[in-house]
């Protein structure tokens, strides 16, 4: 059921790096993106896939991880993603990609969860460096990078409300506890629905 997949689909930042993710699997995930909605059906997205360990190391060097956890530099060797999907916008097709890359990313991450994998949608990218190391032509705008792999961390959703130990309704910063469990605060449904008719 879709609700179960969405509840499981948390950003995962630590993986079993030695658990390979095949190019076939990555292509299946991109096919889900291909079949998803696109503004004006322009379909301006292109993808670069990597399950190659050497190429993955180069991609990893261009990414920043978990901005709220300042003391954590990102996953250590052995806990890094086994694969990446780089989402590009083809400016020869459109200059504005609207929310296409968000829709595509969600489709691919839900597909990954269905396969027992997990992922993280990363926007903190050294785009200049990534473009250079992958030789990405200038007409392609680097939009997002999806890190994909077998999850090695537990993620727990926390409900944020006035009675929460998180102290304020506006405290939405995720954190890790002493056991390495990643906690993700989510506002209550009644706090985000402004009105009902």
URDA-V520260 format. One record per backbone hydrogen bond with DSSP energy under -0.5 kcal/mol. NH is the residue of the N-H (numbers start at 0). CO is the residue of the C=O. E is the energy in kcal/mol with one decimal. If there is no record, write none. Layout:
NH	CO	E
NH	CO	E
This chain:
4	0	-1.7
5	1	-2.6
6	2	-2.2
7	3	-1.7
8	4	-1.4
9	7	-2.2
11	118	-2.3
14	78	-2.2
15	149	-2.3
16	14	-1.2
16	77	-1.7
18	15	-2.0
19	17	-1.1
25	21	-2.0
26	22	-2.6
27	23	-2.0
28	24	-2.0
29	25	-2.5
30	26	-2.0
31	27	-1.2
32	28	-1.5
33	29	-2.7
34	30	-1.7
35	31	-0.5
35	32	-1.2
40	37	-2.8
41	38	-2.0
45	87	-2.4
47	85	-1.9
49	83	-2.3
52	50	-0.5
55	51	-3.1
56	52	-1.9
57	53	-1.4
58	54	-2.4
59	55	-3.1
60	56	-1.6
61	58	-2.0
62	59	-1.8
63	123	-2.2
68	65	-1.6
69	67	-1.1
71	68	-1.7
72	70	-0.6
78	75	-2.8
81	147	-1.2
82	147	-1.8
83	49	-2.4
84	145	-2.2
85	47	-3.0
86	84	-0.6
86	143	-2.9
87	45	-3.2
87	85	-0.6
88	140	-2.8
89	43	-3.2
89	87	-0.5
90	88	-0.9
90	138	-3.0
92	89	-1.6
93	89	-1.9
99	96	-2.3
102	98	-2.4
103	99	-2.8
104	100	-2.0
105	101	-2.4
106	102	-2.3
107	103	-2.4
108	104	-2.8
109	105	-2.4
110	106	-2.0
111	107	-2.3
112	108	-2.2
113	109	-2.1
114	110	-1.1
114	111	-0.6
115	112	-1.9
116	111	-2.9
117	148	-2.8
118	9	-0.5
119	146	-1.7
121	119	-0.7
121	144	-3.1
122	120	-0.5
124	122	-1.5
125	61	-3.2
126	124	-1.6
129	125	-2.5
130	126	-2.8
131	127	-1.8
132	128	-2.7
133	129	-2.0
134	130	-0.6
134	131	-0.6
135	130	-2.1
139	136	-1.8
140	88	-3.0
140	138	-0.6
142	86	-2.6
142	140	-0.7
143	86	-1.3
144	121	-2.2
145	84	-3.2
146	119	-2.4
146	144	-0.6
147	82	-2.8
148	117	-2.1
151	13	-2.8
152	13	-0.7
155	181	-3.1
157	183	-2.6
159	157	-0.5
159	185	-2.7
160	158	-0.6
163	160	-2.0
166	163	-1.5
167	165	-1.1
170	167	-1.6
171	169	-1.3
174	182	-1.8
176	180	-2.2
179	176	-2.1
181	153	-2.7
182	174	-3.5
182	180	-0.6
183	155	-2.9
184	182	-0.5
185	157	-3.3
187	159	-0.9
190	187	-1.0
191	187	-0.8
191	188	-1.0
192	188	-1.4
193	191	-0.8
